[in-house]
Amino acid sequence: MDSTTHWLDEPRNVKLLWRGFLAVLALTVLAEFFVPLHPHFEVESIFGFHAWFGFAVCAGMIVAAKGLALLLKRADSYYGKSKDD
C-alpha cells in the first residue's frame, strides 16, 4: 500500500472544512433577508425553516436507514466461509 497520507487525514483540514460548511450554511440562512420568499404553507414563512427542515429530513433518513439495516442485514457468514479463513 502507498504510505502517503490523504489531505483529509490531517485534523486541521477537517476542521477547516467544517468551518467552511458552517459558513455556507449561515450565508444561505441569512440570504432569506434579501430574497423574497413565496411560501405555499404558513410554516414555510418561519425564518430558517428550510435549513431546519433539511436537517430534520436528513436525520430522519439516517434513522430510517438504521431501522432498515436491523431488518435486512445478514450475518457475516451468510454466504459461507471466506477464502481468508
N, C-alpha and C positions, 0 to 999 in steps of 0.2 A: 504494500500500500504506500501511497505517497505521504510523506511526512509533513508536507506543507499544511499550514492552517488556513482555514477559510476566514474571510473578513468578519463573519458573524460570530466567530469563536471568541472574539475579544469583547469583554463586558462593556467597554466604553462605546463600542459601535452599536451594541444592542440598546444601551441607554440613550444614545443619540437618535436611534430610530424611534424609540418610544416617545421621546420629546417631539420629534417631527410629526408623528401621527397625532399626538395630542394637540399640537399647534394647528394642524389642518382641521381637526375636529372642532376646535374652538373657533377658527375662522369661518367654517361653514355654519356653525350655530349663530355666530354674530352677523353673518350675512343676512339673516332674517330681518334685521333692522332696515336694510337697504333694498330688499327685494319684496315687491308686493305679493302677498300670498293670496290665493283664491281657494280657501278651504271649502270642501264639499260637506264636511261634517263639523260640528261645533268643536269637537275635541282637537281637530287639526289646527285650530287657531291658537292653541296654547303655545307659548314660547318654548322652543326646543323640542317640540313634540316629535318631529321626525327623527332626531338623534336618539331620544329615549325609546321610541317605537322600534327603531332599527336594532338597538341594543337588546331590547326585550325579545324580539323575534330571534335574534342570533342565539341568545341564551336558551330560548325555548327549543330551537333546533338541536342544540347540544344535548339538552335533557332528553329530547325525543330519540336522538341517536344512541345515547347511553341505554335507554329503555329497550330499543330495538336490539342492541347488542346482547342484552340479557336473554332475549328470546331466540336470537339467531346464531349466536356463536357456538362453535363446536370445540370439543376438547382438542388438545394439541395432537393427540394420537388418532384423530378421526380417520385419517387416510392410511393408517398403518405406520409402521416404524420408518423413520427416515434412514437414508444411507449413512448418515453420520453416526448413528447408534451402533 
